[in-house]
Amino acid sequence: MASRWFRPEVYPLFAATGVAVGICGFQLFRNITGNPEVRVNKAGRAAGVLENHEEGKRYAMHGLRSFVSDKTPEIMPAINKFFTDPK
């Protein structure tokens, strides 16, 4: 009978590690392809410091940040409103 390489109890550990590696990979890819301060090719590195503030603003205000920028920083707004609003 063949022995198992790993036990089923460690599946959540593999899943958590896989998610962490996926997040790191996504952030690495995002920085390499979209960050205005990262230059991969030789011509871009030779250009020195560029004053491209508009590109930096577009990178910093990504989709999630622009979505939550006009929201109030509350975790449970209904409960906060219930306890703070006088009736």
PDB file of N, CA, C and O in Angstrom, chain B, residues numbered from 101:
ATOM      1  N   MET B 101       0.846  -1.178   0.000  1.00  0.00           N
ATOM      2  CA  MET B 101       0.000   0.000   0.000  1.00  0.00           C
ATOM      3  C   MET B 101       0.893   1.245   0.000  1.00  0.00           C
ATOM      4  O   MET B 101       1.872   1.320   0.742  1.00  0.00           O
ATOM      5  N   ALA B 102       0.549   2.187  -0.820  1.00  0.00           N
ATOM      6  CA  ALA B 102       1.352   3.414  -0.943  1.00  0.00           C
ATOM      7  C   ALA B 102       1.073   4.340   0.234  1.00  0.00           C
ATOM      8  O   ALA B 102      -0.068   4.495   0.670  1.00  0.00           O
ATOM      9  N   SER B 103       2.123   4.940   0.728  1.00  0.00           N
ATOM     10  CA  SER B 103       1.945   5.886   1.840  1.00  0.00           C
ATOM     11  C   SER B 103       1.660   7.271   1.269  1.00  0.00           C
ATOM     12  O   SER B 103       2.055   7.587   0.146  1.00  0.00           O
ATOM     13  N   ARG B 104       0.980   8.079   2.043  1.00  0.00           N
ATOM     14  CA  ARG B 104       0.645   9.438   1.616  1.00  0.00           C
ATOM     15  C   ARG B 104       1.834  10.354   1.858  1.00  0.00           C
ATOM     16  O   ARG B 104       2.569  10.192   2.832  1.00  0.00           O
ATOM     17  N   TRP B 105       2.014  11.306   0.970  1.00  0.00           N
ATOM     18  CA  TRP B 105       3.101  12.264   1.115  1.00  0.00           C
ATOM     19  C   TRP B 105       2.786  13.299   2.165  1.00  0.00           C
ATOM     20  O   TRP B 105       3.670  13.742   2.899  1.00  0.00           O
ATOM     21  N   PHE B 106       1.530  13.686   2.239  1.00  0.00           N
ATOM     22  CA  PHE B 106       1.115  14.656   3.255  1.00  0.00           C
ATOM     23  C   PHE B 106      -0.301  14.337   3.707  1.00  0.00           C
ATOM     24  O   PHE B 106      -1.084  13.709   2.994  1.00  0.00           O
ATOM     25  N   ARG B 107      -0.588  14.776   4.875  1.00  0.00           N
ATOM     26  CA  ARG B 107      -1.872  14.473   5.487  1.00  0.00           C
ATOM     27  C   ARG B 107      -2.927  15.505   5.086  1.00  0.00           C
ATOM     28  O   ARG B 107      -2.578  16.635   4.746  1.00  0.00           O
ATOM     29  N   PRO B 108      -4.191  15.142   5.122  1.00  0.00           N
ATOM     30  CA  PRO B 108      -5.261  16.103   4.781  1.00  0.00           C
ATOM     31  C   PRO B 108      -5.347  17.276   5.753  1.00  0.00           C
ATOM     32  O   PRO B 108      -5.929  18.308   5.420  1.00  0.00           O
ATOM     33  N   GLU B 109      -4.785  17.136   6.930  1.00  0.00           N
ATOM     34  CA  GLU B 109      -4.841  18.220   7.903  1.00  0.00           C
ATOM     35  C   GLU B 109      -4.029  19.432   7.469  1.00  0.00           C
ATOM     36  O   GLU B 109      -4.263  20.539   7.956  1.00  0.00           O
ATOM     37  N   VAL B 110      -3.081  19.238   6.565  1.00  0.00           N
ATOM     38  CA  VAL B 110      -2.231  20.348   6.148  1.00  0.00           C
ATOM     39  C   VAL B 110      -2.746  21.049   4.896  1.00  0.00           C
ATOM     40  O   VAL B 110      -2.098  21.980   4.418  1.00  0.00           O
ATOM     41  N   TYR B 111      -3.885  20.637   4.350  1.00  0.00           N
ATOM     42  CA  TYR B 111      -4.460  21.313   3.189  1.00  0.00           C
ATOM     43  C   TYR B 111      -4.722  22.792   3.445  1.00  0.00           C
ATOM     44  O   TYR B 111      -4.407  23.603   2.575  1.00  0.00           O
ATOM     45  N   PRO B 112      -5.280  23.191   4.587  1.00  0.00           N
ATOM     46  CA  PRO B 112      -5.458  24.635   4.826  1.00  0.00           C
ATOM     47  C   PRO B 112      -4.135  25.406   4.847  1.00  0.00           C
ATOM     48  O   PRO B 112      -4.081  26.556   4.412  1.00  0.00           O
ATOM     49  N   LEU B 113      -3.082  24.783   5.344  1.00  0.00           N
ATOM     50  CA  LEU B 113      -1.768  25.423   5.336  1.00  0.00           C
ATOM     51  C   LEU B 113      -1.271  25.624   3.906  1.00  0.00           C
ATOM     52  O   LEU B 113      -0.728  26.676   3.572  1.00  0.00           O
ATOM     53  N   PHE B 114      -1.461  24.611   3.069  1.00  0.00           N
ATOM     54  CA  PHE B 114      -1.090  24.751   1.660  1.00  0.00           C
ATOM     55  C   PHE B 114      -1.927  25.824   0.979  1.00  0.00           C
ATOM     56  O   PHE B 114      -1.414  26.586   0.159  1.00  0.00           O
ATOM     57  N   ALA B 115      -3.210  25.888   1.313  1.00  0.00           N
ATOM     58  CA  ALA B 115      -4.079  26.898   0.709  1.00  0.00           C
ATOM     59  C   ALA B 115      -3.648  28.307   1.128  1.00  0.00           C
ATOM     60  O   ALA B 115      -3.568  29.205   0.290  1.00  0.00           O
ATOM     61  N   ALA B 116      -3.375  28.499   2.404  1.00  0.00           N
ATOM     62  CA  ALA B 116      -2.952  29.817   2.883  1.00  0.00           C
ATOM     63  C   ALA B 116      -1.619  30.223   2.268  1.00  0.00           C
ATOM     64  O   ALA B 116      -1.434  31.378   1.886  1.00  0.00           O
ATOM     65  N   THR B 117      -0.694  29.276   2.172  1.00  0.00           N
ATOM     66  CA  THR B 117       0.592  29.567   1.551  1.00  0.00           C
ATOM     67  C   THR B 117       0.422  29.878   0.068  1.00  0.00           C
ATOM     68  O   THR B 117       1.081  30.777  -0.456  1.00  0.00           O
ATOM     69  N   GLY B 118      -0.447  29.150  -0.603  1.00  0.00           N
ATOM     70  CA  GLY B 118      -0.709  29.408  -2.009  1.00  0.00           C
ATOM     71  C   GLY B 118      -1.323  30.777  -2.243  1.00  0.00           C
ATOM     72  O   GLY B 118      -0.969  31.461  -3.203  1.00  0.00           O
ATOM     73  N   VAL B 119      -2.242  31.181  -1.371  1.00  0.00           N
ATOM     74  CA  VAL B 119      -2.842  32.512  -1.494  1.00  0.00           C
ATOM     75  C   VAL B 119      -1.784  33.587  -1.261  1.00  0.00           C
ATOM     76  O   VAL B 119      -1.743  34.581  -1.987  1.00  0.00           O
ATOM     77  N   ALA B 120      -0.933  33.400  -0.264  1.00  0.00           N
ATOM     78  CA  ALA B 120       0.119  34.383   0.015  1.00  0.00           C
ATOM     79  C   ALA B 120       1.098  34.496  -1.152  1.00  0.00           C
ATOM     80  O   ALA B 120       1.500  35.601  -1.515  1.00  0.00           O
ATOM     81  N   VAL B 121       1.477  33.384  -1.733  1.00  0.00           N
ATOM     82  CA  VAL B 121       2.381  33.413  -2.892  1.00  0.00           C
ATOM     83  C   VAL B 121       1.683  34.072  -4.081  1.00  0.00           C
ATOM     84  O   VAL B 121       2.319  34.804  -4.838  1.00  0.00           O
ATOM     85  N   GLY B 122       0.395  33.822  -4.252  1.00  0.00           N
ATOM     86  CA  GLY B 122      -0.359  34.451  -5.330  1.00  0.00           C
ATOM     87  C   GLY B 122      -0.439  35.956  -5.167  1.00  0.00           C
ATOM     88  O   GLY B 122      -0.285  36.693  -6.141  1.00  0.00           O
ATOM     89  N   ILE B 123      -0.677  36.424  -3.949  1.00  0.00           N
ATOM     90  CA  ILE B 123      -0.728  37.870  -3.691  1.00  0.00           C
ATOM     91  C   ILE B 123       0.640  38.501  -3.955  1.00  0.00           C
ATOM     92  O   ILE B 123       0.726  39.570  -4.560  1.00  0.00           O
ATOM     93  N   CYS B 124       1.698  37.845  -3.505  1.00  0.00           N
ATOM     94  CA  CYS B 124       3.051  38.371  -3.760  1.00  0.00           C
ATOM     95  C   CYS B 124       3.352  38.415  -5.249  1.00  0.00           C
ATOM     96  O   CYS B 124       3.933  39.385  -5.737  1.00  0.00           O
ATOM     97  N   GLY B 125       2.966  37.382  -5.966  1.00  0.00           N
ATOM     98  CA  GLY B 125       3.186  37.360  -7.406  1.00  0.00           C
ATOM     99  C   GLY B 125       2.403  38.446  -8.122  1.00  0.00           C
ATOM    100  O   GLY B 125       2.920  39.089  -9.036  1.00  0.00           O
ATOM    101  N   PHE B 126       1.153  38.655  -7.709  1.00  0.00           N
ATOM    102  CA  PHE B 126       0.342  39.714  -8.306  1.00  0.00           C
ATOM    103  C   PHE B 126       0.965  41.074  -8.058  1.00  0.00           C
ATOM    104  O   PHE B 126       1.034  41.893  -8.974  1.00  0.00           O
ATOM    105  N   GLN B 127       1.418  41.333  -6.846  1.00  0.00           N
ATOM    106  CA  GLN B 127       2.023  42.626  -6.523  1.00  0.00           C
ATOM    107  C   GLN B 127       3.332  42.827  -7.288  1.00  0.00           C
ATOM    108  O   GLN B 127       3.619  43.932  -7.748  1.00  0.00           O
ATOM    109  N   LEU B 128       4.112  41.781  -7.423  1.00  0.00           N
ATOM    110  CA  LEU B 128       5.347  41.863  -8.204  1.00  0.00           C
ATOM    111  C   LEU B 128       5.043  42.195  -9.661  1.00  0.00           C
ATOM    112  O   LEU B 128       5.679  43.074 -10.244  1.00  0.00           O
ATOM    113  N   PHE B 129       4.076  41.498 -10.251  1.00  0.00           N
ATOM    114  CA  PHE B 129       3.703  41.759 -11.635  1.00  0.00           C
ATOM    115  C   PHE B 129       3.154  43.174 -11.791  1.00  0.00           C
ATOM    116  O   PHE B 129       3.465  43.856 -12.768  1.00  0.00           O
ATOM    117  N   ARG B 130       2.343  43.616 -10.839  1.00  0.00           N
ATOM    118  CA  ARG B 130       1.767  44.968 -10.903  1.00  0.00           C
ATOM    119  C   ARG B 130       2.865  46.026 -10.836  1.00  0.00           C
ATOM    120  O   ARG B 130       2.826  47.010 -11.575  1.00  0.00           O
ATOM    121  N   ASN B 131       3.833  45.829  -9.961  1.00  0.00           N
ATOM    122  CA  ASN B 131       4.916  46.799  -9.838  1.00  0.00           C
ATOM    123  C   ASN B 131       5.820  46.815 -11.068  1.00  0.00           C
ATOM    124  O   ASN B 131       6.244  47.883 -11.509  1.00  0.00           O
ATOM    125  N   ILE B 132       6.115  45.655 -11.619  1.00  0.00           N
ATOM    126  CA  ILE B 132       6.995  45.617 -12.782  1.00  0.00           C
ATOM    127  C   ILE B 132       6.319  46.231 -14.003  1.00  0.00           C
ATOM    128  O   ILE B 132       6.962  46.947 -14.771  1.00  0.00           O
ATOM    129  N   THR B 133       5.034  45.959 -14.189  1.00  0.00           N
ATOM    130  CA  THR B 133       4.372  46.436 -15.401  1.00  0.00           C
ATOM    131  C   THR B 133       3.798  47.839 -15.268  1.00  0.00           C
ATOM    132  O   THR B 133       3.703  48.544 -16.272  1.00  0.00           O
ATOM    133  N   GLY B 134       3.414  48.272 -14.081  1.00  0.00           N
ATOM    134  CA  GLY B 134       2.699  49.528 -13.986  1.00  0.00           C
ATOM    135  C   GLY B 134       3.348  50.628 -13.187  1.00  0.00           C
ATOM    136  O   GLY B 134       2.971  51.790 -13.345  1.00  0.00           O
ATOM    137  N   ASN B 135       4.304  50.321 -12.337  1.00  0.00           N
ATOM    138  CA  ASN B 135       4.903  51.334 -11.486  1.00  0.00           C
ATOM    139  C   ASN B 135       5.766  52.278 -12.321  1.00  0.00           C
ATOM    140  O   ASN B 135       6.658  51.822 -13.037  1.00  0.00           O
ATOM    141  N   PRO B 136       5.515  53.579 -12.240  1.00  0.00           N
ATOM    142  CA  PRO B 136       6.314  54.508 -13.052  1.00  0.00           C
ATOM    143  C   PRO B 136       7.767  54.619 -12.598  1.00  0.00           C
ATOM    144  O   PRO B 136       8.603  55.116 -13.352  1.00  0.00           O
ATOM    145  N   GLU B 137       8.085  54.173 -11.397  1.00  0.00           N
ATOM    146  CA  GLU B 137       9.461  54.260 -10.914  1.00  0.00           C
ATOM    147  C   GLU B 137      10.299  53.044 -11.297  1.00  0.00           C
ATOM    148  O   GLU B 137      11.522  53.079 -11.162  1.00  0.00           O
ATOM    149  N   VAL B 138       9.679  51.988 -11.765  1.00  0.00           N
ATOM    150  CA  VAL B 138      10.405  50.773 -12.144  1.00  0.00           C
ATOM    151  C   VAL B 138      10.615  50.791 -13.652  1.00  0.00           C
ATOM    152  O   VAL B 138       9.657  50.872 -14.421  1.00  0.00           O
ATOM    153  N   ARG B 139      11.866  50.715 -14.062  1.00  0.00           N
ATOM    154  CA  ARG B 139      12.204  50.673 -15.483  1.00  0.00           C
ATOM    155  C   ARG B 139      13.005  49.402 -15.738  1.00  0.00           C
ATOM    156  O   ARG B 139      14.073  49.202 -15.160  1.00  0.00           O
ATOM    157  N   VAL B 140      12.482  48.553 -16.602  1.00  0.00           N
ATOM    158  CA  VAL B 140      13.100  47.256 -16.842  1.00  0.00           C
ATOM    159  C   VAL B 140      14.119  47.338 -17.982  1.00  0.00           C
ATOM    160  O   VAL B 140      15.182  46.722 -17.910  1.00  0.00           O
ATOM    161  N   ASN B 141      13.799  48.094 -19.026  1.00  0.00           N
ATOM    162  CA  ASN B 141      14.713  48.132 -20.165  1.00  0.00           C
ATOM    163  C   ASN B 141      15.838  49.144 -19.937  1.00  0.00           C
ATOM    164  O   ASN B 141      15.730  50.026 -19.085  1.00  0.00           O
ATOM    165  N   LYS B 142      16.903  49.006 -20.697  1.00  0.00           N
ATOM    166  CA  LYS B 142      18.105  49.811 -20.495  1.00  0.00           C
ATOM    167  C   LYS B 142      17.872  51.279 -20.849  1.00  0.00           C
ATOM    168  O   LYS B 142      18.406  52.168 -20.185  1.00  0.00           O
ATOM    169  N   ALA B 143      17.089  51.536 -21.877  1.00  0.00           N
ATOM    170  CA  ALA B 143      16.822  52.920 -22.282  1.00  0.00           C
ATOM    171  C   ALA B 143      16.036  53.667 -21.203  1.00  0.00           C
ATOM    172  O   ALA B 143      16.287  54.845 -20.949  1.00  0.00           O
ATOM    173  N   GLY B 144      15.104  52.990 -20.581  1.00  0.00           N
ATOM    174  CA  GLY B 144      14.337  53.616 -19.507  1.00  0.00           C
ATOM    175  C   GLY B 144      15.180  53.909 -18.289  1.00  0.00           C
ATOM    176  O   GLY B 144      15.000  54.942 -17.644  1.00  0.00           O
ATOM    177  N   ARG B 145      16.100  53.016 -17.963  1.00  0.00           N
ATOM    178  CA  ARG B 145      16.979  53.246 -16.816  1.00  0.00           C
ATOM    179  C   ARG B 145      17.951  54.383 -17.074  1.00  0.00           C
ATOM    180  O   ARG B 145      18.320  55.104 -16.148  1.00  0.00           O
ATOM    181  N   ALA B 146      18.371  54.554 -18.328  1.00  0.00           N
ATOM    182  CA  ALA B 146      19.314  55.616 -18.663  1.00  0.00           C
ATOM    183  C   ALA B 146      18.663  56.996 -18.635  1.00  0.00           C
ATOM    184  O   ALA B 146      19.361  58.009 -18.588  1.00  0.00           O
ATOM    185  N   ALA B 147      17.335  57.043 -18.664  1.00  0.00           N
ATOM    186  CA  ALA B 147      16.638  58.326 -18.696  1.00  0.00           C
ATOM    187  C   ALA B 147      16.764  59.083 -17.382  1.00  0.00           C
ATOM    188  O   ALA B 147      16.568  60.298 -17.357  1.00  0.00           O
ATOM    189  N   GLY B 148      17.080  58.409 -16.311  1.00  0.00           N
ATOM    190  CA  GLY B 148      17.222  59.071 -15.011  1.00  0.00           C
ATOM    191  C   GLY B 148      15.874  59.302 -14.353  1.00  0.00           C
ATOM    192  O   GLY B 148      14.933  58.539 -14.570  1.00  0.00           O
ATOM    193  N   VAL B 149      15.780  60.343 -13.556  1.00  0.00           N
ATOM    194  CA  VAL B 149      14.549  60.656 -12.832  1.00  0.00           C
ATOM    195  C   VAL B 149      13.631  61.446 -13.757  1.00  0.00           C
ATOM    196  O   VAL B 149      14.007  62.497 -14.276  1.00  0.00           O
ATOM    197  N   LEU B 150      12.437  60.933 -13.954  1.00  0.00           N
ATOM    198  CA  LEU B 150      11.461  61.607 -14.795  1.00  0.00           C
ATOM    199  C   LEU B 150      10.431  62.303 -13.917  1.00  0.00           C
ATOM    200  O   LEU B 150      10.041  61.776 -12.875  1.00  0.00           O
ATOM    201  N   GLU B 151       9.999  63.457 -14.326  1.00  0.00           N
ATOM    202  CA  GLU B 151       8.951  64.177 -13.609  1.00  0.00           C
ATOM    203  C   GLU B 151       7.610  63.839 -14.247  1.00  0.00           C
ATOM    204  O   GLU B 151       7.051  64.641 -14.995  1.00  0.00           O
ATOM    205  N   ASN B 152       7.101  62.660 -13.950  1.00  0.00           N
ATOM    206  CA  ASN B 152       5.836  62.222 -14.517  1.00  0.00           C
ATOM    207  C   ASN B 152       4.804  62.068 -13.396  1.00  0.00           C
ATOM    208  O   ASN B 152       4.427  60.955 -13.030  1.00  0.00           O
ATOM    209  N   HIS B 153       4.368  63.175 -12.874  1.00  0.00           N
ATOM    210  CA  HIS B 153       3.455  63.159 -11.734  1.00  0.00           C
ATOM    211  C   HIS B 153       2.095  62.584 -12.100  1.00  0.00           C
ATOM    212  O   HIS B 153       1.460  61.917 -11.283  1.00  0.00           O
ATOM    213  N   GLU B 154       1.645  62.840 -13.330  1.00  0.00           N
ATOM    214  CA  GLU B 154       0.330  62.334 -13.742  1.00  0.00           C
ATOM    215  C   GLU B 154       0.322  60.810 -13.789  1.00  0.00           C
ATOM    216  O   GLU B 154      -0.660  60.189 -13.384  1.00  0.00           O
ATOM    217  N   GLU B 155       1.384  60.207 -14.269  1.00  0.00           N
ATOM    218  CA  GLU B 155       1.471  58.752 -14.301  1.00  0.00           C
ATOM    219  C   GLU B 155       1.534  58.183 -12.884  1.00  0.00           C
ATOM    220  O   GLU B 155       0.956  57.132 -12.607  1.00  0.00           O
ATOM    221  N   GLY B 156       2.229  58.872 -11.999  1.00  0.00           N
ATOM    222  CA  GLY B 156       2.283  58.436 -10.604  1.00  0.00           C
ATOM    223  C   GLY B 156       0.933  58.511  -9.925  1.00  0.00           C
ATOM    224  O   GLY B 156       0.592  57.641  -9.123  1.00  0.00           O
ATOM    225  N   LYS B 157       0.155  59.545 -10.237  1.00  0.00           N
ATOM    226  CA  LYS B 157      -1.194  59.658  -9.659  1.00  0.00           C
ATOM    227  C   LYS B 157      -2.094  58.540 -10.172  1.00  0.00           C
ATOM    228  O   LYS B 157      -2.883  57.977  -9.413  1.00  0.00           O
ATOM    229  N   ARG B 158      -1.978  58.219 -11.457  1.00  0.00           N
ATOM    230  CA  ARG B 158      -2.791  57.125 -12.004  1.00  0.00           C
ATOM    231  C   ARG B 158      -2.419  55.794 -11.364  1.00  0.00           C
ATOM    232  O   ARG B 158      -3.290  54.956 -11.131  1.00  0.00           O
ATOM    233  N   TYR B 159      -1.136  55.588 -11.077  1.00  0.00           N
ATOM    234  CA  TYR B 159      -0.707  54.342 -10.437  1.00  0.00           C
ATOM    235  C   TYR B 159      -1.197  54.278  -8.991  1.00  0.00           C
ATOM    236  O   TYR B 159      -1.632  53.224  -8.526  1.00  0.00           O
ATOM    237  N   ALA B 160      -1.126  55.400  -8.287  1.00  0.00           N
ATOM    238  CA  ALA B 160      -1.508  55.405  -6.874  1.00  0.00           C
ATOM    239  C   ALA B 160      -3.023  55.299  -6.693  1.00  0.00           C
ATOM    240  O   ALA B 160      -3.485  54.653  -5.752  1.00  0.00           O
ATOM    241  N   MET B 161      -3.791  55.917  -7.572  1.00  0.00           N
ATOM    242  CA  MET B 161      -5.252  55.879  -7.454  1.00  0.00           C
ATOM    243  C   MET B 161      -5.804  54.748  -8.319  1.00  0.00           C
ATOM    244  O   MET B 161      -6.499  54.996  -9.305  1.00  0.00           O
ATOM    245  N   HIS B 162      -5.493  53.510  -7.948  1.00  0.00           N
ATOM    246  CA  HIS B 162      -5.980  52.361  -8.696  1.00  0.00           C
ATOM    247  C   HIS B 162      -7.469  52.162  -8.429  1.00  0.00           C
ATOM    248  O   HIS B 162      -8.073  52.929  -7.680  1.00  0.00           O
ATOM    249  N   GLY B 163      -8.049  51.157  -9.024  1.00  0.00           N
ATOM    250  CA  GLY B 163      -9.493  50.949  -8.986  1.00  0.00           C
ATOM    251  C   GLY B 163     -10.065  50.815  -7.592  1.00  0.00           C
ATOM    252  O   GLY B 163     -11.094  51.420  -7.293  1.00  0.00           O
ATOM    253  N   LEU B 164      -9.437  50.048  -6.739  1.00  0.00           N
ATOM    254  CA  LEU B 164      -9.965  49.859  -5.385  1.00  0.00           C
ATOM    255  C   LEU B 164      -9.869  51.146  -4.581  1.00  0.00           C
ATOM    256  O   LEU B 164     -10.814  51.505  -3.879  1.00  0.00           O
ATOM    257  N   ARG B 165      -8.756  51.836  -4.671  1.00  0.00           N
ATOM    258  CA  ARG B 165      -8.594  53.068  -3.900  1.00  0.00           C
ATOM    259  C   ARG B 165      -9.558  54.149  -4.372  1.00  0.00           C
ATOM    260  O   ARG B 165     -10.099  54.890  -3.551  1.00  0.00           O
ATOM    261  N   SER B 166      -9.783  54.254  -5.678  1.00  0.00           N
ATOM    262  CA  SER B 166     -10.734  55.256  -6.159  1.00  0.00           C
ATOM    263  C   SER B 166     -12.160  54.876  -5.787  1.00  0.00           C
ATOM    264  O   SER B 166     -13.001  55.757  -5.614  1.00  0.00           O
ATOM    265  N   PHE B 167     -12.453  53.576  -5.659  1.00  0.00           N
ATOM    266  CA  PHE B 167     -13.783  53.143  -5.248  1.00  0.00           C
ATOM    267  C   PHE B 167     -14.072  53.507  -3.797  1.00  0.00           C
ATOM    268  O   PHE B 167     -15.180  53.943  -3.482  1.00  0.00           O
ATOM    269  N   VAL B 168     -13.094  53.336  -2.909  1.00  0.00           N
ATOM    270  CA  VAL B 168     -13.324  53.587  -1.489  1.00  0.00           C
ATOM    271  C   VAL B 168     -12.968  55.008  -1.060  1.00  0.00           C
ATOM    272  O   VAL B 168     -13.117  55.345   0.114  1.00  0.00           O
ATOM    273  N   SER B 169     -12.505  55.845  -1.978  1.00  0.00           N
ATOM    274  CA  SER B 169     -12.071  57.193  -1.580  1.00  0.00           C
ATOM    275  C   SER B 169     -13.223  58.070  -1.117  1.00  0.00           C
ATOM    276  O   SER B 169     -13.020  58.946  -0.276  1.00  0.00           O
ATOM    277  N   ASP B 170     -14.427  57.860  -1.641  1.00  0.00           N
ATOM    278  CA  ASP B 170     -15.553  58.694  -1.230  1.00  0.00           C
ATOM    279  C   ASP B 170     -16.429  58.036  -0.174  1.00  0.00           C
ATOM    280  O   ASP B 170     -17.474  58.580   0.182  1.00  0.00           O
ATOM    281  N   LYS B 171     -16.028  56.886   0.330  1.00  0.00           N
ATOM    282  CA  LYS B 171     -16.787  56.183   1.369  1.00  0.00           C
ATOM    283  C   LYS B 171     -16.305  56.618   2.754  1.00  0.00           C
ATOM    284  O   LYS B 171     -15.155  57.020   2.929  1.00  0.00           O
ATOM    285  N   THR B 172     -17.201  56.530   3.726  1.00  0.00           N
ATOM    286  CA  THR B 172     -16.804  56.823   5.100  1.00  0.00           C
ATOM    287  C   THR B 172     -16.083  55.596   5.671  1.00  0.00           C
ATOM    288  O   THR B 172     -16.468  54.467   5.365  1.00  0.00           O
ATOM    289  N   PRO B 173     -15.057  55.792   6.484  1.00  0.00           N
ATOM    290  CA  PRO B 173     -14.298  54.653   7.013  1.00  0.00           C
ATOM    291  C   PRO B 173     -15.008  53.992   8.194  1.00  0.00           C
ATOM    292  O   PRO B 173     -14.589  54.143   9.342  1.00  0.00           O
ATOM    293  N   GLU B 174     -16.066  53.273   7.912  1.00  0.00           N
ATOM    294  CA  GLU B 174     -16.818  52.575   8.949  1.00  0.00           C
ATOM    295  C   GLU B 174     -16.869  51.100   8.606  1.00  0.00           C
ATOM    296  O   GLU B 174     -16.962  50.721   7.439  1.00  0.00           O
ATOM    297  N   ILE B 175     -16.809  50.281   9.630  1.00  0.00           N
ATOM    298  CA  ILE B 175     -16.885  48.844   9.405  1.00  0.00           C
ATOM    299  C   ILE B 175     -18.340  48.398   9.362  1.00  0.00           C
ATOM    300  O   ILE B 175     -18.725  47.623   8.486  1.00  0.00           O
ATOM    301  N   MET B 176     -19.148  48.878  10.297  1.00  0.00           N
ATOM    302  CA  MET B 176     -20.572  48.531  10.343  1.00  0.00           C
ATOM    303  C   MET B 176     -21.387  49.812  10.439  1.00  0.00           C
ATOM    304  O   MET B 176     -21.748  50.219  11.544  1.00  0.00           O
ATOM    305  N   PRO B 177     -21.688  50.460   9.320  1.00  0.00           N
ATOM    306  CA  PRO B 177     -22.360  51.755   9.372  1.00  0.00           C
ATOM    307  C   PRO B 177     -23.758  51.694   9.970  1.00  0.00           C
ATOM    308  O   PRO B 177     -24.182  52.657  10.609  1.00  0.00           O
ATOM    309  N   ALA B 178     -24.487  50.601   9.786  1.00  0.00           N
ATOM    310  CA  ALA B 178     -25.840  50.516  10.337  1.00  0.00           C
ATOM    311  C   ALA B 178     -25.805  50.499  11.868  1.00  0.00           C
ATOM    312  O   ALA B 178     -26.618  51.159  12.514  1.00  0.00           O
ATOM    313  N   ILE B 179     -24.882  49.759  12.436  1.00  0.00           N
ATOM    314  CA  ILE B 179     -24.773  49.699  13.902  1.00  0.00           C
ATOM    315  C   ILE B 179     -24.276  51.040  14.437  1.00  0.00           C
ATOM    316  O   ILE B 179     -24.764  51.507  15.467  1.00  0.00           O
ATOM    317  N   ASN B 180     -23.319  51.666  13.759  1.00  0.00           N
ATOM    318  CA  ASN B 180     -22.832  52.982  14.198  1.00  0.00           C
ATOM    319  C   ASN B 180     -23.959  54.006  14.173  1.00  0.00           C
ATOM    320  O   ASN B 180     -24.101  54.797  15.106  1.00  0.00           O
ATOM    321  N   LYS B 181     -24.759  53.994  13.112  1.00  0.00           N
ATOM    322  CA  LYS B 181     -25.862  54.934  13.007  1.00  0.00           C
ATOM    323  C   LYS B 181     -26.910  54.675  14.091  1.00  0.00           C
ATOM    324  O   LYS B 181     -27.489  55.620  14.628  1.00  0.00           O
ATOM    325  N   PHE B 182     -27.157  53.408  14.416  1.00  0.00           N
ATOM    326  CA  PHE B 182     -28.149  53.049  15.441  1.00  0.00           C
ATOM    327  C   PHE B 182     -27.734  53.603  16.797  1.00  0.00           C
ATOM    328  O   PHE B 182     -28.574  54.122  17.532  1.00  0.00           O
ATOM    329  N   PHE B 183     -26.458  53.502  17.140  1.00  0.00           N
ATOM    330  CA  PHE B 183     -26.019  53.929  18.464  1.00  0.00           C
ATOM    331  C   PHE B 183     -25.677  55.409  18.552  1.00  0.00           C
ATOM    332  O   PHE B 183     -25.607  55.941  19.660  1.00  0.00           O
ATOM    333  N   THR B 184     -25.461  56.095  17.443  1.00  0.00           N
ATOM    334  CA  THR B 184     -25.044  57.494  17.525  1.00  0.00           C
ATOM    335  C   THR B 184     -26.155  58.482  17.199  1.00  0.00           C
ATOM    336  O   THR B 184     -26.137  59.599  17.715  1.00  0.00           O
ATOM    337  N   ASP B 185     -27.124  58.113  16.361  1.00  0.00           N
ATOM    338  CA  ASP B 185     -28.178  59.048  16.012  1.00  0.00           C
ATOM    339  C   ASP B 185     -29.240  59.120  17.099  1.00  0.00           C
ATOM    340  O   ASP B 185     -29.817  58.098  17.468  1.00  0.00           O
ATOM    341  N   PRO B 186     -29.508  60.329  17.621  1.00  0.00           N
ATOM    342  CA  PRO B 186     -30.600  60.442  18.595  1.00  0.00           C
ATOM    343  C   PRO B 186     -31.941  60.343  17.881  1.00  0.00           C
ATOM    344  O   PRO B 186     -32.079  60.776  16.737  1.00  0.00           O
ATOM    345  N   LYS B 187     -32.915  59.778  18.555  1.00  0.00           N
ATOM    346  CA  LYS B 187     -34.237  59.612  17.951  1.00  0.00           C
ATOM    347  C   LYS B 187     -35.270  60.449  18.628  1.00  0.00           C
ATOM    348  O   LYS B 187     -36.437  60.423  18.238  1.00  0.00           O
TER     349      LYS B 187
END
